[in-house]
């Protein structure tokens, strides 16, 4: 089962979501942006850093890998988690604890101005992939640690779904700093 949305439709949703993150930056003071409500809770800045890092080094990177047919394979299926995400065009409304790998990645927030620029760059990079993803046969896939094997279209769609998933977290974090 693959996403029914076209890459152009996926991009428009991503554009709406990332632009809402950019506009939201104006609401936060620097203190609010960096405030960690608890040791095991991200600050808004750390959430922005997570969105930026995963957009660039996970979702966009794997979309490109599929298009370039490297670091993956021909064929493979996504699992029930992947099926569910694409069926519902989003992640379930639950909190996900990212499993720690061998090296703990410290989410060190940048300035709000840097996120304004870098989130716009994510949009620019994603826009440049609309056409190649549209014309990709979808046979070459790279492995996703939760959803299993995804093609370029599915990785591209994941970028949007992941960005929207964090809107709930953003509202919760805002309620803790305002």
C-alpha positions as CSV (number, residue, x, y, z in Angstrom):
1,X,0.0,0.0,0.0
2,X,1.5,3.3,-1.0
3,X,0.4,6.9,-0.3
4,X,-2.4,8.2,-2.5
5,X,-1.2,11.7,-2.3
6,X,1.0,13.1,-5.1
7,X,4.4,14.6,-4.3
8,X,2.9,18.0,-5.1
9,X,0.1,17.5,-2.6
10,X,2.5,16.2,0.0
11,X,4.7,19.2,-0.5
12,X,1.8,21.7,-0.1
13,X,1.0,20.0,3.3
14,X,4.7,20.2,4.3
15,X,4.8,23.8,3.3
16,X,1.8,24.7,5.4
17,X,3.3,22.8,8.4
18,X,6.8,24.2,8.2
19,X,5.6,27.7,7.6
20,X,3.5,27.4,10.8
21,X,6.6,26.5,12.7
22,X,8.4,29.5,11.2
23,X,5.6,31.9,12.1
24,X,5.4,30.4,15.6
25,X,9.0,31.4,16.2
26,X,7.8,35.0,16.6
27,X,5.7,34.0,19.6
28,X,8.5,32.8,21.8
29,X,11.0,34.7,23.8
30,X,14.5,33.3,23.9
31,X,13.9,32.1,27.4
32,X,10.6,30.3,26.4
33,X,12.3,28.8,23.4
34,X,15.0,27.2,25.5
35,X,13.0,26.3,28.6
36,X,13.1,22.6,29.4
37,X,9.9,21.9,31.5
38,X,11.5,18.7,32.9
39,X,14.7,16.7,32.5
40,X,13.0,14.2,30.2
41,X,11.0,16.8,28.2
42,X,12.4,18.7,25.2
43,X,12.5,22.5,25.1
44,X,10.8,24.0,22.1
45,X,14.3,24.7,20.7
46,X,15.1,21.0,21.0
47,X,11.9,20.0,19.2
48,X,12.8,22.4,16.4
49,X,16.3,20.9,16.2
50,X,14.8,17.4,16.0
51,X,12.5,18.4,13.2
52,X,15.3,20.1,11.3
53,X,17.8,17.2,11.8
54,X,15.4,14.4,10.9
55,X,14.1,16.4,7.9
56,X,17.6,16.8,6.5
57,X,19.5,13.7,7.6
58,X,16.8,11.1,7.6
59,X,13.7,11.9,5.4
60,X,15.3,14.0,2.6
61,X,18.5,12.0,2.7
62,X,16.7,8.7,2.3
63,X,14.4,10.1,-0.4
64,X,17.5,11.0,-2.4
65,X,19.2,7.7,-1.6
66,X,16.1,5.9,-3.1
67,X,16.2,8.2,-6.2
68,X,19.9,7.5,-6.6
69,X,19.5,3.8,-5.8
70,X,22.1,3.6,-3.1
71,X,22.2,2.2,0.4
72,X,19.0,0.2,-0.1
73,X,17.6,-2.5,-2.3
74,X,15.1,-3.3,-5.0
75,X,11.8,-4.4,-3.4
76,X,10.8,-4.9,0.2
77,X,7.6,-4.0,2.0
78,X,6.7,-1.8,4.9
79,X,5.3,-3.4,8.0
80,X,2.0,-2.9,9.8
81,X,3.3,0.3,11.4
82,X,4.1,1.7,7.9
83,X,0.8,0.4,6.5
84,X,-1.1,2.2,9.3
85,X,0.8,5.5,8.9
86,X,0.2,5.7,5.1
87,X,-3.4,4.5,5.4
88,X,-4.2,7.3,7.9
89,X,-1.8,9.9,6.3
90,X,-0.1,10.4,9.7
91,X,1.4,8.9,12.8
92,X,-0.9,7.8,15.7
93,X,-1.5,10.5,18.3
94,X,0.8,9.0,20.8
95,X,4.1,10.1,22.4
96,X,7.1,8.2,20.9
97,X,10.3,7.8,22.8
98,X,13.1,7.7,20.3
99,X,15.3,4.8,21.2
100,X,18.9,5.7,22.0
101,X,21.5,4.4,19.6
102,X,25.1,3.6,20.5
103,X,25.9,7.4,20.4
104,X,23.4,9.7,22.2
105,X,22.6,12.7,20.0
106,X,22.4,15.9,22.0
107,X,19.8,18.2,20.6
108,X,21.4,21.6,21.0
109,X,19.0,24.4,19.8
110,X,20.1,27.0,17.3
111,X,18.8,30.5,17.3
112,X,15.3,31.2,16.2
113,X,16.7,33.1,13.2
114,X,18.7,30.1,12.1
115,X,15.5,28.0,12.2
116,X,13.7,30.5,10.0
117,X,16.4,30.2,7.4
118,X,17.0,26.4,7.7
119,X,13.3,25.4,7.7
120,X,12.9,27.5,4.5
121,X,15.9,25.5,3.1
122,X,14.1,22.2,3.9
123,X,11.2,23.5,1.9
124,X,13.4,24.5,-1.0
125,X,15.1,21.1,-0.9
126,X,11.8,19.3,-0.7
127,X,10.4,21.3,-3.6
128,X,13.3,20.3,-5.8
129,X,12.4,16.7,-5.2
130,X,8.8,16.9,-6.3
131,X,9.5,16.2,-9.9
132,X,12.1,13.3,-9.4
133,X,9.8,11.7,-6.8
134,X,6.8,12.0,-9.2
135,X,8.7,10.1,-11.9
136,X,10.4,7.5,-9.7
137,X,9.2,3.9,-10.3
138,X,9.2,3.3,-6.6
139,X,11.0,-0.1,-6.8
140,X,14.2,1.0,-5.0
141,X,13.8,1.2,-1.2
142,X,15.7,2.2,1.9
143,X,15.1,0.8,5.3
144,X,13.2,2.7,8.0
145,X,13.8,1.5,11.5
146,X,10.1,1.6,12.4
147,X,8.2,1.2,9.1
148,X,10.7,-1.2,7.3
149,X,11.2,-0.7,3.5
150,X,10.1,2.6,2.0
151,X,10.6,4.0,-1.5
152,X,11.3,7.6,-2.4
153,X,7.6,8.6,-2.4
154,X,7.1,7.1,1.0
155,X,10.2,8.7,2.5
156,X,9.0,12.1,1.0
157,X,5.6,11.5,2.5
158,X,7.1,10.6,5.9
159,X,8.8,14.0,6.0
160,X,5.4,15.6,5.9
161,X,3.8,13.2,8.4
162,X,6.7,13.5,10.8
163,X,6.5,17.3,10.7
164,X,2.8,17.3,11.4
165,X,3.2,14.8,14.2
166,X,5.2,17.3,16.2
167,X,2.4,19.9,16.0
168,X,0.8,18.2,19.0
169,X,4.1,18.3,20.9
170,X,4.5,22.0,20.0
171,X,1.1,22.8,21.5
172,X,1.9,20.9,24.7
173,X,5.3,22.6,25.1
174,X,3.7,26.0,24.5
175,X,1.2,25.3,27.3
176,X,4.1,24.7,29.6
177,X,6.0,27.9,28.8
178,X,3.2,30.5,28.4
